[in-house]
Amino acid sequence: MRDAACEAIVDVFRDDERTALVLADISLDRLEPAFRHDPRRVVNVGIMEQTAVGVAAGFALEGYRPIVHTLAPFLVERPLEQLKLGFGYHRQEGLFVSAGASYDYSEYGMTHHSPGDVAALATIPGLEAIVPGTAREAADAVRRSHGDGRATYLRTSVSENSAERELAPGGLTKVRTGAALTVIAVGPMLDRTLAALEGIDASVLYATTVLPLDAATLAAEAAPAAEVLVVESFAEGTLAAQVSAALSHRPIRLASHGVPREVFSRYGTIEEHDRAHDLDARGIRRRALAFLAA
């Protein structure tokens, strides 16, 4: 995903002279073609992520379309105030492309983990967040978001789904229909969720745009079952308020299954983290069955 997103960034940089690229010493090799094409519109501020977002806001105020790229915790949590003021308050356009997801840098520890990124960005009114499930979806999101006039966060990850999906407008795509359970699977969680639900009578909705969530599709009987399970690739409960609001016109029972809101003091591979947090197919199946049985 990261490679595909960076290739798309270079493409839009070449095609649009109003594009400015701001970096923080990350992915310089992937984005080197942009430096060669027009170094006047590329700024590498070094490991000063708050400055990077501030510089991007300055570009936006001067009529440019800035793109900022670095690792998730340093793109969201460290410069959250700069995102809030420079882009939320001023309603400026900007594309913020992260790498690392919740714990792709699994053995680096909590400094490089960012399960709370989407939850933090949800506090900024009007900001869009996209969580693609494949490399092509990531590249398409770069091209689609560029020039749309809004601030957008694009979250790339090492984990990917094996197959492309034809995405419905709005960012919520029905993949499977069932009557006993409605499941919303976010981005790279789709494949493992489908595997977990084998033999279970469940509707599955694939979410790629998560801020804002596609409330209209949810409300229009896309979620037929009263039991609704959200399988999130980030902090558990991040989407609960949006789902509850979209389905407030009828009774539901809602459960969230995502990265636990706790301090991780043991580090291993991505797969080990997934197993430890019940975010592999087996863990998701256990959660779904327990939810239905409750």
C-alpha positions as CSV (number, residue, x, y, z in Angstrom):
1,M,0.0,0.0,0.0
2,R,2.7,2.4,1.0
3,D,4.6,1.9,-2.3
4,A,1.4,2.3,-4.4
5,A,0.4,5.4,-2.5
6,C,3.8,7.0,-3.0
7,E,3.7,6.2,-6.7
8,A,0.3,7.9,-6.9
9,I,1.7,10.9,-5.0
10,V,4.5,11.3,-7.6
11,D,2.0,11.1,-10.4
12,V,-0.3,13.8,-9.1
13,F,2.8,15.9,-8.2
14,R,3.9,15.7,-11.8
15,D,0.5,16.4,-13.2
16,D,-0.6,19.3,-11.0
17,E,1.8,22.3,-10.5
18,R,-0.2,23.3,-7.5
19,T,0.8,20.2,-5.6
20,A,3.3,20.7,-2.8
21,L,5.0,17.8,-1.0
22,V,6.1,18.0,2.6
23,L,8.2,15.2,4.1
24,A,9.7,14.4,7.5
25,D,12.7,12.2,6.5
26,I,10.4,9.2,5.7
27,S,10.1,7.4,2.3
28,L,12.6,9.8,0.6
29,D,13.6,6.9,-1.7
30,R,10.0,6.3,-2.8
31,L,9.4,10.0,-3.4
32,E,12.7,10.9,-5.0
33,P,11.2,11.3,-8.5
34,A,9.2,14.3,-7.1
35,F,12.4,15.9,-5.9
36,R,13.9,15.4,-9.4
37,H,10.8,16.8,-11.2
38,D,10.5,20.0,-9.3
39,P,12.5,20.5,-6.0
40,R,10.9,24.0,-5.5
41,R,7.7,22.3,-4.4
42,V,9.2,19.6,-2.2
43,V,10.2,20.3,1.4
44,N,11.9,17.8,3.7
45,V,11.8,19.4,7.2
46,G,13.5,16.4,8.9
47,I,12.1,14.9,12.0
48,M,9.9,17.9,12.9
49,E,6.4,16.7,12.1
50,Q,4.6,19.6,13.7
51,T,6.6,21.9,11.5
52,A,5.7,19.7,8.5
53,V,2.0,20.2,9.0
54,G,2.5,23.9,9.7
55,V,4.5,24.3,6.4
56,A,1.7,22.3,4.6
57,A,-0.9,24.7,6.0
58,G,1.2,27.6,4.7
59,F,1.3,26.0,1.3
60,A,-2.5,25.6,1.4
61,L,-3.1,29.2,2.4
62,E,-1.1,30.2,-0.7
63,G,-3.2,28.2,-3.0
64,Y,-1.3,25.0,-3.2
65,R,-2.6,21.5,-2.6
66,P,-0.2,20.0,0.0
67,I,0.5,16.3,0.6
68,V,2.3,15.3,3.8
69,H,3.7,11.8,4.4
70,T,5.3,10.2,7.4
71,L,4.5,7.4,10.0
72,A,1.1,7.4,11.6
73,P,2.0,8.4,15.2
74,F,4.1,11.3,13.9
75,L,1.6,12.4,11.4
76,V,-1.5,12.4,13.7
77,E,-0.7,12.3,17.4
78,R,2.3,14.6,17.5
79,P,1.0,17.4,15.3
80,L,-2.7,17.1,16.2
81,E,-3.0,20.7,17.2
82,Q,-1.5,21.8,13.8
83,L,-4.0,19.6,12.0
84,K,-6.8,21.0,14.0
85,L,-5.9,24.7,13.5
86,G,-4.1,24.7,10.1
87,F,-6.6,22.5,8.3
88,G,-9.7,22.0,10.5
89,Y,-10.2,25.7,11.6
90,H,-9.1,27.2,8.3
91,R,-11.0,24.5,6.2
92,Q,-7.9,24.0,4.0
93,E,-7.3,21.2,1.6
94,G,-4.5,18.7,2.4
95,L,-3.7,15.0,2.0
96,F,-2.0,13.3,4.9
97,V,-0.7,9.8,3.9
98,S,0.6,7.7,6.8
99,A,2.4,4.4,7.1
100,G,2.6,2.1,10.1
101,A,-1.1,1.7,10.8
102,S,-1.8,0.4,14.4
103,Y,1.3,-1.7,14.9
104,D,3.0,-2.4,11.5
105,Y,6.3,-1.4,13.3
106,S,5.4,-4.1,15.7
107,E,8.8,-4.6,17.4
108,Y,9.5,-0.9,17.7
109,G,7.3,-0.4,20.7
110,M,4.6,2.1,21.6
111,T,6.4,5.1,20.1
112,H,5.8,3.7,16.6
113,H,2.3,2.2,17.3
114,S,-0.8,4.3,16.5
115,P,-4.1,2.5,17.0
116,G,-5.7,5.8,18.2
117,D,-5.0,7.8,15.0
118,V,-8.5,7.7,13.6
119,A,-10.1,8.3,16.9
120,A,-7.9,11.4,17.4
121,L,-8.8,12.8,14.0
122,A,-12.5,12.3,14.6
123,T,-12.2,15.3,16.9
124,I,-11.5,17.6,13.9
125,P,-14.8,18.6,12.2
126,G,-14.8,18.0,8.5
127,L,-11.7,15.9,8.2
128,E,-12.0,12.7,6.1
129,A,-10.3,9.5,6.9
130,I,-9.8,6.6,4.4
131,V,-8.6,3.2,5.4
132,P,-8.0,1.2,2.1
133,G,-7.8,-2.6,2.0
134,T,-5.5,-3.0,-1.0
135,A,-2.7,-1.2,-2.7
136,R,-4.8,-0.2,-5.6
137,E,-7.5,1.2,-3.3
138,A,-4.7,3.3,-1.6
139,A,-3.5,4.6,-5.0
140,D,-7.0,5.4,-6.1
141,A,-7.7,7.2,-2.9
142,V,-4.7,9.5,-3.4
143,R,-5.9,10.4,-6.9
144,R,-9.5,10.8,-5.8
145,S,-8.8,12.9,-2.8
146,H,-6.3,15.2,-4.5
147,G,-7.9,18.5,-5.4
148,D,-11.3,17.7,-3.7
149,G,-11.0,20.8,-1.5
150,R,-11.0,19.0,1.9
151,A,-8.5,17.6,4.4
152,T,-8.1,13.9,4.1
153,Y,-6.1,11.3,6.1
154,L,-5.1,8.1,4.2
155,R,-4.0,5.2,6.4
156,T,-1.8,2.7,4.6
157,S,-0.9,-0.7,6.2
158,V,1.2,-3.7,5.6
159,S,-1.9,-6.0,6.0
160,E,-4.0,-6.2,2.8
161,N,-7.0,-8.0,1.5
162,S,-6.2,-10.6,-1.3
163,A,-8.9,-9.4,-3.7
164,E,-10.0,-6.0,-5.1
165,R,-13.6,-4.9,-4.5
166,E,-15.8,-2.7,-6.6
167,L,-16.3,0.1,-4.0
168,A,-19.7,1.7,-3.7
169,P,-19.9,5.5,-3.5
170,G,-19.8,6.7,0.0
171,G,-17.2,4.2,1.2
172,L,-19.5,1.5,2.5
173,T,-19.9,-1.5,0.2
174,K,-22.2,-4.5,0.8
175,V,-20.1,-7.7,0.3
176,R,-22.5,-10.4,1.7
177,T,-26.1,-10.6,2.9
178,G,-27.4,-12.4,5.9
179,A,-30.1,-12.1,8.6
180,A,-28.6,-13.0,12.0
181,L,-25.7,-10.5,12.2
182,T,-24.6,-7.3,10.5
183,V,-20.8,-6.9,10.4
184,I,-18.9,-3.8,9.3
185,A,-15.3,-4.7,8.4
186,V,-12.8,-1.9,8.1
187,G,-10.2,-1.8,5.3
188,P,-7.6,-4.7,5.7
189,M,-9.9,-6.5,8.1
190,L,-12.3,-7.7,5.4
191,D,-10.6,-10.9,4.3
192,R,-10.1,-12.2,7.8
193,T,-13.6,-11.2,8.8
194,L,-15.2,-13.1,5.8
195,A,-13.1,-16.2,6.8
196,A,-14.2,-15.8,10.4
197,L,-17.9,-15.7,9.5
198,E,-18.0,-18.9,7.4
199,G,-21.2,-20.7,8.2
200,I,-22.7,-17.7,10.1
201,D,-25.8,-16.0,8.6
202,A,-24.3,-12.5,8.5
203,S,-24.4,-9.4,6.3
204,V,-20.9,-7.9,5.7
205,L,-20.4,-4.2,4.9
206,Y,-16.9,-3.2,3.8
207,A,-15.9,0.2,5.1
208,T,-13.0,2.2,3.5
209,T,-14.1,5.8,4.2
210,V,-14.5,5.8,8.0
211,L,-14.7,9.6,8.7
212,P,-17.4,10.3,7.9
213,L,-18.9,6.8,7.9
214,D,-21.5,6.2,5.1
215,A,-24.6,6.8,7.4
216,A,-27.0,6.9,4.5
217,T,-26.2,3.4,3.3
218,L,-26.3,2.0,6.9
219,A,-29.7,3.7,7.5
220,A,-31.2,2.4,4.2
221,E,-31.6,-1.1,5.5
222,A,-28.1,-2.2,4.6
223,A,-27.8,-3.5,8.2
224,P,-30.8,-5.7,8.4
225,A,-29.9,-7.5,11.7
226,A,-30.4,-5.9,15.1
227,E,-27.0,-7.2,16.2
228,V,-24.2,-5.1,14.7
229,L,-20.5,-5.9,15.0
230,V,-17.8,-3.5,13.9
231,V,-14.4,-5.1,13.2
232,E,-11.9,-2.2,13.3
233,S,-8.2,-2.1,12.3
234,F,-7.7,0.7,14.9
235,A,-8.7,1.4,18.5
236,E,-11.8,-0.5,19.5
237,G,-14.9,1.6,19.7
238,T,-13.7,4.3,17.3
239,L,-16.7,4.0,15.0
240,A,-19.3,3.2,17.6
241,A,-20.8,6.7,17.8
242,Q,-21.2,7.0,14.1
243,V,-22.8,3.6,13.8
244,S,-25.2,4.3,16.7
245,A,-26.2,7.7,15.2
246,A,-26.8,6.2,11.7
247,L,-29.1,3.4,13.2
248,S,-30.7,5.6,15.9
249,H,-34.1,5.2,14.2
250,R,-34.4,1.6,15.3
251,P,-33.2,-0.7,18.1
252,I,-29.8,-2.3,17.7
253,R,-27.3,-4.1,19.9
254,L,-23.8,-2.9,19.0
255,A,-20.4,-4.5,19.7
256,S,-16.9,-3.2,18.7
257,H,-13.9,-5.4,18.0
258,G,-10.6,-3.7,17.4
259,V,-7.3,-2.9,18.9
260,P,-7.7,-3.0,22.7
261,R,-7.4,0.4,24.4
262,E,-4.5,-0.6,26.6
263,V,-0.7,-0.2,26.9
264,F,1.2,-2.9,25.0
265,S,4.2,-3.8,27.0
266,R,5.2,-6.9,25.0
267,Y,6.2,-6.6,21.3
268,G,6.4,-9.2,18.6
269,T,5.5,-9.6,14.9
270,I,2.4,-8.2,13.4
271,E,0.9,-11.7,13.3
272,E,1.6,-12.1,17.0
273,H,-0.1,-8.9,17.8
274,D,-3.1,-9.9,15.8
275,R,-3.3,-13.2,17.7
276,A,-2.8,-11.6,21.1
277,H,-5.6,-9.1,20.4
278,D,-8.0,-11.6,18.8
279,L,-7.8,-9.7,15.5
280,D,-7.0,-12.8,13.4
281,A,-9.8,-14.8,11.8
282,R,-10.0,-17.2,14.8
283,G,-10.3,-14.3,17.3
284,I,-12.9,-12.5,15.2
285,R,-15.0,-15.7,14.9
286,R,-14.9,-16.1,18.7
287,R,-16.1,-12.6,19.2
288,A,-18.9,-12.9,16.7
289,L,-20.2,-16.2,18.2
290,A,-20.0,-14.9,21.7
291,F,-21.9,-11.7,20.7
292,L,-24.6,-13.8,19.1
293,A,-24.9,-16.1,22.1
294,A,-25.0,-13.3,24.7
